Structure formats: structure tokens, C-alpha cells
Amino acid sequence: MQKKYLALTLVAAGAALAGCHKDDVTAAVEYPAYAEATSPRVLATAPNGTVLYNGGFGSSIAPDPNDPTVFYLLTDRGPNAAGVAANSIVFGKADFTPQIGKFRMKDGQLTLEQTILLQNAAGQPLTGLPNPAGQGSTGETALGLNGQLLGTSADGIDSEGLVLAPDGTFWVSDEYGPHIAHFDATGKQLERINPFGSGQGGRTLPLVLARRRPNRGMEGLCLTPDGKTLVGLMQSPLYNPAAVVSSTVLRVVTFDLASGATKQYAYLLDNPSLTGCSEVAAISSTTFLALERDGLYGGNSTSPATFKKVYKFDLAGATDISDASNTAAGKLYGGLTVEQLKDQAGLTAAGVVPVTKTLVLDLLGSAIAPVYPHDKAEGLALIGGDRLAISNDDDFGVVDNGANGFAPKVLPATGKVDVNRIYFVKLPTPLR
């Protein structure tokens, strides 16, 4: 892709949670069409010789409010592949610590300046190993590269959503519990919030969220510009009470930081075949951006990607579907869960108004030329009022080889191993 540099005078507005910058920060920045991570270090080498890179950043993105050339990028639980045995998962590096990378952008490149390792309250590094039963378990059996059993970890986190708070701390959501964890600037955990009450701090999320589809938990997280409310977005319809065929109903969850009170809203996916929503970013206290996508590669001639879109959605006027009794299934409508209502027609019949949404950007359109080459678009931030920053998850440069191991993750459009990028897209109409 030929990079087209676009001059931007960024006059920042508001506090820095949804990718906006402070009022007193004004900087002339030349944003490229994309910036690419340079020289990721080798994390491990699989028995078949496949190199696993670190790499792995891009599950979420948080711009630095004080420096428009700095971005914080998040890894997930580490390089992994589906095992041959049912519900087994092979970890490429069993002791990998999920982490936040501080990257600086210059001349179209991203340079890793600092790595913040996520730690528990005692300062011990976290792992991405699955949680035990009753504490966010996905039911997976974790295996090492040589097939050894790895067990579980109550502190394990499959980190996916990232917020940089005004005080320099971080909020992270995950795909396991789901958990929302609060970390100080050094990566030490201050609080962990989940549906089970087993986390540090004692505050909880609605019990129904424990029915998240395995590895499709709270994929996105943001903070409203007033700094008062965390907003999480589930990736896929909950398994509530089990997998509901053709359901398009996702849950948006708000968490008031002062009181711990939560609300829930229904968000409708464009269609049930999608991988789901990868990220949420705040525009205002009621309006947000969501990134919906399939799991296919752009530029693949045999099975090309067809859906990677950013939508604006609004909570105003939507029905709060919270369950005052906090039951395992959540609030029921005619004996059905909202997931069982499936779609707009089902919600309407039950008197449930979902959030409204409108298309903002099609990543597979002309905004990213000649093609968006990745399978995964996972990080999303709004810079100023009219520019989006979108990061990809490169999966540590590897994919499942179908035989308890790894193969290089080569992009069909480029013929090269996937690496982390941030794409910058100027919107024709400002969002604020």
C-alpha cells in the first residue's frame, strides 16, 4: 500500500478517554494512511520452526491525550491455537503475560517505547491461562507446545478492551469472566470486577454476563468523556440459555464508576454470520462507535472479507434491559431472554427498543486503499472529532496449523506475515 500522508491540525477537546485530547493540547501532526510496528521481537519458536512474535498488540488502542504521536496498544492472552482434542487450546508461550505497549509514531512507523506487564494485586505477572470453573471458565483445556497440561489461573485474563483514564491508570476488559480490571500506571491490579464477586474490590457485573459465549466476552470497553461511566460491549450474543440460532442481539453494559450501578441495552448486529463487535469508542455520554466485522481477510481471492464496518450508536431512547433481581438469565420477556428474541422483530414484539445505529465507515470501501488486508480489525479510537484510528490484531504472526501447532500468518493481499498497524481515516463529517 502506498502511504498517503495527510496533514492534520489537531485541536483537542475534552478529556482523553475515547481518543480525544485535552483542550490545552494543540499539535500539528501528519498522520499517514497507516503506521506499522517495527521489528517485533521473537517471543518463541514452535517445534516445527514457526516463529511467534511479540507482536500481538492491537486488540485495543488508546491514544495518549498529551501526545498525539503516542498510542497504547493491548495484547490478548498470548499466541494460541485450537488443539486437536475437543475444547483444547495450545499456548505458544505458557507464561506469556498480557501487556500494554506504549508506541510512538514517526515517519509511518510505530516504535515500542515501553511495555507494561499486567500484574495481580501482589505484583505477580498475570498469564492468559483460562479461569477455573465458577470464576470465568471457558471450559478449555490448556496445553503447552509439547502437549503438557497447563492448568488454570484465577488471575488469568484474555484482555481485549483498553481504556487510558485521566489519572494515568488503565481499565481492561476481557473474554473470560468477563472481567473488567483496573490497573495502575505500572500494570498492578487495583480492582477486578466480574459477575461472580470473586474479583478484587467486591463490586460485580450482572450475573447474566457469565453466559457469554466462550472467547466472545467483553471485547470492547471505553469511558465516557465526562470520566464517569465505563461502557462495555459484548462481542457476540450470550449463550442464554444456550446458543441461540440466528440471534443478532448483543448487550451493551454501562458501569457507573462512583456507585457501581449497571445498565444494559440491546445492540443488533447487522447479521448473525459475523464474528461480532470488536470494539466500542465513546463520542459523548450517550453516543458511541462500534466496530462490526467478519473473520475473513481483505484481498483474499478465494474467500474475501465482505464485512468490516464502523457504526455510530445511541443509547438515548433505548430500553434498559437490566434485571433488578440479577438472575442468571437476566430479564425475561414472555419467558424469553433477549437473546431468544433474536432480532428487531422479536424485540419490537416484546416492547424492547434497541440502540439506534448508523453507518460511519466501511473499512472495505475506498477509505483504506488499495485494500484492508487483515482479518481482524480490533482497536478503534476517535481522534479529535473527525479521524478514526483503527488497529489490527496480528495474532503474534501465527495461525493454527490444524495439528496442535502453529503456521505463519501470511496475509493473502501482501504475501507477508501479519504485523500490527494503526490505520488513520479522516471522516467526511465530524462526529463531534
N, C-alpha and C positions, 0 to 999 in steps of 0.2 A: 504494500500500500504506500502510495506517495503521500507524505505528510504535508498538509496544508496549514500553515501557521496563521492563526487569527489573533490579531491584537485585541486585547480586552482591557478596558479600564474598569477595574472592579471597585465600585463604591459599596462597601459592605453595609448591611443593615441587620440589626437585631443581634441577639446572642447566637452563639455558634453551635447549634445542635443539629440542624437539618442541612448543614452545609453552607449556611450563611455566615457572614463575617461581621465583626463589631463595627459600630458606626464610625469609630475613630481610625479605622484601618482603611486606607485608600492606596491601592497599588496598581501600577501598570504591569500587566502580566501578558505574555504572549503564550497562549495555550495552543499546543499542537492538536492535530486531529486525534492523535493518541500519544501516550508516553509509555515506554516499555521498560520493564525491570531489567537491570544489567547484571549479568554474571551471577545467577543464583548459585549458592554453594551446594556441594554434593551432600545430601542427607544420609543416604545409604545406597548400597548396591545389592540388588536381589540376586539369589543364587544363579539365575540364568544370565546375569550380567547387565540387566536393565538398571539404569541409574535413576535414583529417586532424588529429586531436587528440593531444596528449601528456598525458593518456590513455596507454592501452596498458599500464598497470600491472595486476597481478592474476594473472600467470602463476604466481606463488607468493607465499606470505605467511610472514613470520617475526615473531612478537610480540617486543617489547623485554622482556627479563627484568627490567629495573629500573623500567619504567614501563608499567603495563597499558593506558595510553591511546595508546601508540605502536606502530605496525606498520610493518615494512619490506615493500614490495611490489616485485615484479620485472617488468620488461618482457621481451618476447621480442625477436626480431631487428628488429622495426620493422614499420610498415604495409606489407602486401604483398598482391598479388592474382595469381591464376593468369593467365599470358599466353595469348593465343590460340594461339601456336605451341606445339607439343608440348614439354612439360617446361620451359617458360619461366616466369619469375616476375617480376612487375613490382614494384619497390620504390618506395614513395611518397616516401621520402627516402633517397637512396642513402648519405648519410653519417651516417645515424642511428646513435647509439651506444647499445647496450643498457645499461640502467641500473637502479639500485635507488633507489626513492623512500622517504624516511622521512616517514610520515604520522602526524599527530596527530588523534585522535578527540575531538570535543567537540560536544555538542548534536546528535548524529546526523549530523555531517558529518566528512569527512576532509580535512584541510588538509596540503598538501605543504610540509614544512619544509626538506627537504634533498634534493638529487639527487646520487647517487654514480654517476659515469660509469665504466664498466668500461674498463680500460686494459691494454695489454700490459706486459711486464716493463720496457720502456723508457719507460713512462709515456705512450705514444701511445694515443689513443682507439680502442677496438675498433669494428668495424662488424658488421652482421648478414649480410654477404655470404657466400655459400656457400664452403666449403673447396675447395681444389684436389684433383684426383684423388690418391688414396693417403693423404689426410690428413683424411678425413671427408666427402668429396664426396657430395652428394645427386644429382648429375647434372643439376642445374638450370642453366639459362642465365639469368643475372640481367640485367634490363633496367631502365632508368630511366623516369621518367614520359614522356619524349619518345621512348622506344623505343631509346635508346642502350645499347650493351653496357657492362656494368659490371665484368665480370671476376670474379675470385675473391679470397679472402683467407685465408691460412693462419691468421690470428688470428681469423677470423670465428666468431661464436658465436650460436646460436639458443637463448638462455638460457630455461630452463623451471623448474628446481628451485633452491630457495634455502635455505641454512642460515646462521643467525647463530650463530657459535661463541662460547664463553665469553670468549675473548680479544678479541672485537670484530671479528674477521675474518669473511669470508664464503666459503662454498663454493657453487658454482653448477654445475648440470649442464645439458646441452643436447641438442638433437635432431640435431645434425650428426654428429660423430665416432662415437659420442658422446664428449664431453669432460666431465671434472669439473675445474673450475678453482678455484683458491684465490686470493682477493683480500684485500688488506689493507683496513683501515677506510676508506681513501681511494679504493678501487677499483682499485689497482695489482695486477697479477697476480703471485702468488708461485710458483705451480706450475700446470701443466696436465697432466692425466693422461688418456690415451686408449689405444685398442687398438694404435696404430701405433708408440708410443715416440717420436713426433715432438714431444711436448709438453715444456715446460719442467720440469726436475726428473728426468726419466728413468724415473719409475715408470709402470706400464702397467695397463690394464684387460684382461680376457680378450679374445683376438682375435675370438672368435665374435660379440662385440657390434658389430663393424664391419658385420655383416649386418643391422643394424637396418633396419626399413622406413624409406625416406626420409621425413623430417619426423615420424617416430614414434620418436624415440630415447629418451634417459633423461629422461622427462617429470617424474619426481618424485625428490626427494632429501631425506634427513633424517639426523640424527645421533642415535645412541642417547644416553639420558640420562646415561650414565657418560662421555660425550665420547670414546669410544674407536673407534667404528665408524660410518662413513658407510654408509647404505643407500639404494641407488638402485632405481627401478622403471621398467622399460621400458614404453612406452605401449601397444605392440601386439606381436603375435608377430613375431619376427625373420623376415626373408626368408631362410630357412635350410633348404635351399639356395636356394629361391626362394619366392615367395608360396605359402603352403600353404592351400588352400581349407578354410574352416571350422575352422581351428586356434584354440583358445582359450588356448594356453599362452604366458604371459608369463614373463619372467625377473626375479627379484629378485636384486640383486647387493650383496654386502657387501664393504666395503673397510676393512681394519684400518689405522688411521692410523699406528700405530707401525711395523708391519712391511711394509705394502703388500700383504699377503696378501688374496686374494679368495675368496669362496664364492658359489655360485649356487643358486637354488631355483626351483621351478616354481610359478607362481601361475595359477589358472584363472579367466579371465573368465567372467562369467555367461553370455554368448552371443557368438558371433563377429560379430554385426552391429554391436557397439558401437564407438564411436570409440576406446575403450580406457581405461586408467587415467591420470588426470591428476595425481595427487599421492600422496605417501606421507608419513605423520607418525608419529613414534615415541611409543609408550606406555611400553614398557620395553625391555630389551636384546633381547627376542625377540618382542615383540608390537607391532603397528603398525596404522595405519589406511590404507586405500586408497580413493581416490575413482574410481569407475567411472561412465562416462556415455555417452550418445548425443550426437549433434551437433545436436539439434533444439531449438527454442525452447519454453520453457514458455508456456502461454497462447495458443499458435498454433492457431486454429480449424481450419485446413486440414491441417496436418501437425504435430500437437503432440508435444512431448517425452514419452517414455514411460519413460526410464531414467536416473536420476541418483541414485546410491546410495553411501553410505559403508559400508565393511566393516572389521571388525577381523580381522586375520590373524596367525597364529602360526607362527614358524619351527621351534619345538620339535617334533621328531619328523619333520620334512620331510627328504627326501633331498637331500644336497649333489650337484648335477649338474655340478660343476666338472670340467673336462678337464685332467688332470695334464700332458698333452702340449701343451696350449694350441693345438690345431689350429683351423683356420678354421671348421670345422663344429661344434666343441665335442664333448662326449662323445656317442658313438653307442650306441643300444640296438637290437640286432638289425639294425644297419646303418642305423637311422633316427635323425634328430635329434629332440630333444624336441618341436620344433615339428611334426614329422611325426607324432608320437604323438597330437596333436590335442586330446585331451580326457581326462576321468577314466578312461574305459575303456582308452584306449591307454596311459596312464601306469601304471595298475594292472597291465596285462598285461606291461609292461616292468619291473615292480618299483620304480617311481618313486612316492614319496609326495609329493604337493604340499603346500604350506602349507594349513593349515585356515583357514576364514574364516566369519565370522558377520555378519549384517546389524546395523548400528548405527543408520543413519539413511536415510530416503528423502526426498530434497530435494523430490520432487514430491508428498509427502504433506502432512499438516496442519502440519508443523513450521515451514514458511515459508508464511505466508498473505498474500494470497489465492492467490498463485502464485509460483513461482520463474520469473522472466520471461526469463532469459538462455539462450543456447545452451551457453555454456561455463562450467562450474564447474572452476576450475583450481588454486586455492590452498586448503590445508587445514592448520589448526593446532589443537592441543588446549590449551585454557586451563584451568589447574588440572586437575581430574580429570573434570569433567562438562560442559564447554562447548566447542563447536566454533566456530571462526572459518573462514568459507569465502569466498574471494574469486573474482570472475569476471574473465575476460579480455575486455575490451570491444573488442579489435581496433582500438584507436585511433579508434573511432567509425565505421569504414568496413567495407564488404564488397566483394567482387569484383562488377563490373558486367558481366562476361562479354565485355568488349571492350577488353582491355588497360588497364583503368582501375578507378575506384572509384565506389561509391554510398554514401550514408549508411546506417549500420547501425541501422535503426529496429526496435525491439522490438515484435512484434505485440501483446503484452499491455499495453503502455503507450502505443504510438504515438510514442515519443520515442527519440532516438538513445541507444544504449547508453553507459553510463558505468561506471566502477569502483565497486563496492560491496564491503563486507565484511558478511556475514550472521553473526549470532550465534545459536546454537541451544543451549539448555540441554537436556542429556540426562536422561532419567528415571532412568538408572542410571549412577553414576560408573564410569569406565573404569580408575581407579586410586585 
